[in-house]
Amino acid sequence: MSVSRGEAYDGPAAHVRPPVPPFTEADALAKVQAAEDAWNTRDPDRVALAYTEDSVWRNRDAFVRGREEIRAFLAAKWRKELDYALRKELWSFGDDRIAVRFQYEWRDADGGHWRSYGNELWEFDVHGLMRRREASINDVPIRARERRILGPRPPGEKPSPGALPLA
C-alpha cells in the first residue's frame, strides 16, 4: 500500500511516521529535528521505531540490517558513548531522501571526551519510515571544557543551516 501526501492511511498508526515523501523543505527540516530529538533520548526502542523492519545501515564500519539489529546496535552505542548529546543539520533533500550533517559529544568510561563529526544519507519509504541510512563519522578527542553540546536543544532554540561549526 502506498500513501500519498494528503491521503489517509488505514493501517496501524505505528507504521506511518509523518511527514511522508515527497518531502518539502519544511518536511525535511521536521524529519531532521525529529531524529535529533529522538536520538537525544538515548532510548533504542524509541529510536528504532523510525526505521522499517528491514532497514539497512552502514554506520562507520558496521553494517546493520533490520529494526532488531538497529535496536541492539543503539543500546551498545549508548552504553559506550556516555553523556551523548547530538545536533543535526539539514544538508540537502529530494523526494524521498535527506542528507544531514551532524556533531555529537560524549565521554568514554575512562573519562575521555569526544566530539564526533558526521554525514548521513537517509532514504524513506512511502510511510515516512527510514529504509536506508549511511553514516560516515570521525571522532576527535576534546577536553571536557571544550564541550559545547551539553544536552538536547533548549526549548525555542531552532537549528539554522550552516550553524554547526567545522571545528
C-alpha positions as CSV (number, residue, x, y, z in Angstrom):
1,M,0.0,0.0,0.0
2,S,1.3,3.5,-0.8
3,V,0.4,6.7,0.9
4,S,0.4,10.0,-0.9
5,R,0.5,13.4,0.6
6,G,-2.9,14.3,1.9
7,E,-4.2,10.7,1.5
8,A,-5.5,8.8,4.5
9,Y,-3.6,5.7,5.7
10,D,-5.9,2.9,7.0
11,G,-3.2,0.8,8.6
12,P,-1.7,0.9,12.1
13,A,-0.6,4.4,13.1
14,A,2.8,3.0,14.3
15,H,3.6,2.2,10.7
16,V,3.3,5.8,9.5
17,R,5.9,8.4,10.5
18,P,4.9,11.8,9.2
19,P,5.9,13.7,7.3
20,V,5.9,11.2,4.4
21,P,7.6,11.6,1.0
22,P,7.7,13.5,-1.3
23,F,9.4,16.0,1.1
24,T,9.2,19.8,1.1
25,E,11.9,21.8,2.7
26,A,9.7,22.2,5.8
27,D,9.1,18.4,5.9
28,A,12.9,17.7,5.6
29,L,13.6,20.1,8.4
30,A,10.9,18.4,10.6
31,K,12.4,15.0,9.9
32,V,15.9,16.1,10.9
33,Q,14.7,17.8,14.1
34,A,12.6,14.7,15.0
35,A,15.6,12.5,14.5
36,E,17.8,14.8,16.7
37,D,15.1,14.8,19.4
38,A,14.7,11.0,19.3
39,W,18.4,10.2,19.3
40,N,19.0,12.6,22.3
41,T,16.6,10.5,24.4
42,R,19.2,7.6,24.1
43,D,16.2,5.3,24.0
44,P,17.0,2.5,21.5
45,D,13.4,1.3,21.5
46,R,12.0,4.7,20.6
47,V,14.7,5.5,18.0
48,A,14.3,2.1,16.3
49,L,10.6,2.7,15.6
50,A,11.6,5.3,12.9
51,Y,13.1,2.6,10.7
52,T,11.5,-0.1,8.6
53,E,11.6,-3.6,9.8
54,D,14.1,-4.4,7.1
55,S,16.1,-1.1,7.2
56,V,19.7,-1.3,6.2
57,W,22.5,0.7,7.8
58,R,26.1,1.4,7.3
59,N,27.4,3.2,10.4
60,R,31.2,3.7,10.2
61,D,32.4,0.2,9.6
62,A,29.3,-1.6,10.9
63,F,26.6,-3.0,8.7
64,V,23.3,-3.4,10.4
65,R,20.1,-4.9,8.9
66,G,16.6,-4.7,10.4
67,R,14.9,-3.0,13.3
68,E,16.1,-5.5,15.9
69,E,19.7,-5.2,15.0
70,I,19.3,-1.4,15.0
71,R,17.9,-1.6,18.5
72,A,20.8,-3.7,19.7
73,F,23.4,-1.5,17.9
74,L,22.0,1.6,19.6
75,A,21.9,0.1,23.0
76,A,25.6,-0.9,22.7
77,K,26.4,2.6,21.3
78,W,24.9,4.4,24.2
79,R,26.5,2.1,26.8
80,K,29.8,3.2,25.4
81,E,29.1,6.8,24.5
82,L,28.2,8.3,27.9
83,D,26.6,11.8,28.2
84,Y,25.8,11.7,24.5
85,A,24.4,14.9,23.1
86,L,23.6,15.5,19.4
87,R,23.0,18.3,16.9
88,K,21.8,17.6,13.4
89,E,21.5,19.9,10.4
90,L,19.8,19.5,7.1
91,W,22.3,19.5,4.2
92,S,20.0,18.6,1.3
93,F,16.8,16.8,0.4
94,G,14.9,15.2,-2.5
95,D,11.6,13.4,-2.9
96,D,12.3,10.5,-0.5
97,R,15.9,11.3,0.5
98,I,17.6,13.6,3.1
99,A,21.3,14.4,3.6
100,V,22.3,15.5,7.1
101,R,25.5,16.7,8.8
102,F,25.8,16.3,12.5
103,Q,28.0,16.6,15.5
104,Y,27.7,14.9,18.8
105,E,29.7,14.9,22.0
106,W,30.2,12.2,24.6
107,R,32.6,10.8,27.1
108,D,34.0,7.3,27.5
109,A,34.3,5.1,30.6
110,D,37.8,6.3,31.2
111,G,36.7,10.0,31.3
112,G,37.9,10.9,27.8
113,H,35.8,13.4,26.0
114,W,35.0,13.2,22.3
115,R,33.3,15.2,19.5
116,S,32.1,13.1,16.6
117,Y,31.5,14.7,13.2
118,G,29.5,13.1,10.5
119,N,27.3,13.0,7.5
120,E,24.3,10.8,6.9
121,L,22.3,9.8,3.8
122,W,18.7,8.8,4.5
123,E,16.2,7.1,2.3
124,F,12.5,6.8,3.3
125,D,9.6,4.5,2.3
126,V,6.1,5.9,1.4
127,H,5.1,5.7,5.1
128,G,7.9,8.0,6.2
129,L,10.0,5.3,7.8
130,M,13.7,5.2,7.1
131,R,14.6,2.2,5.0
132,R,18.3,3.1,4.4
133,R,20.9,5.0,6.5
134,E,24.5,5.5,5.6
135,A,26.7,7.3,8.2
136,S,30.3,8.4,7.9
137,I,31.7,9.5,11.3
138,N,35.0,10.8,12.6
139,D,35.9,11.1,16.3
140,V,38.1,13.9,17.7
141,P,39.4,13.9,21.3
142,I,38.5,17.1,23.1
143,R,38.9,18.5,26.7
144,A,35.9,18.4,28.9
145,R,35.9,22.3,28.9
146,E,35.6,22.3,25.1
147,R,32.2,20.6,25.1
148,R,29.6,22.8,23.6
149,I,26.7,20.3,23.2
150,L,25.6,19.5,26.7
151,G,22.2,18.1,26.1
152,P,19.1,18.4,23.9
153,R,18.3,21.8,22.4
154,P,16.8,24.2,24.8
155,P,13.1,24.9,24.2
156,G,12.7,27.5,21.5
157,E,16.2,27.0,20.0
158,K,15.8,26.2,16.3
159,P,18.6,24.8,14.1
160,S,19.8,27.1,11.3
161,P,21.6,26.0,8.2
162,G,25.3,26.3,8.5
163,A,25.2,26.8,12.3
164,L,27.3,23.8,13.1
165,P,30.9,24.9,13.3
166,L,33.5,22.9,11.4
167,A,35.8,22.5,14.3
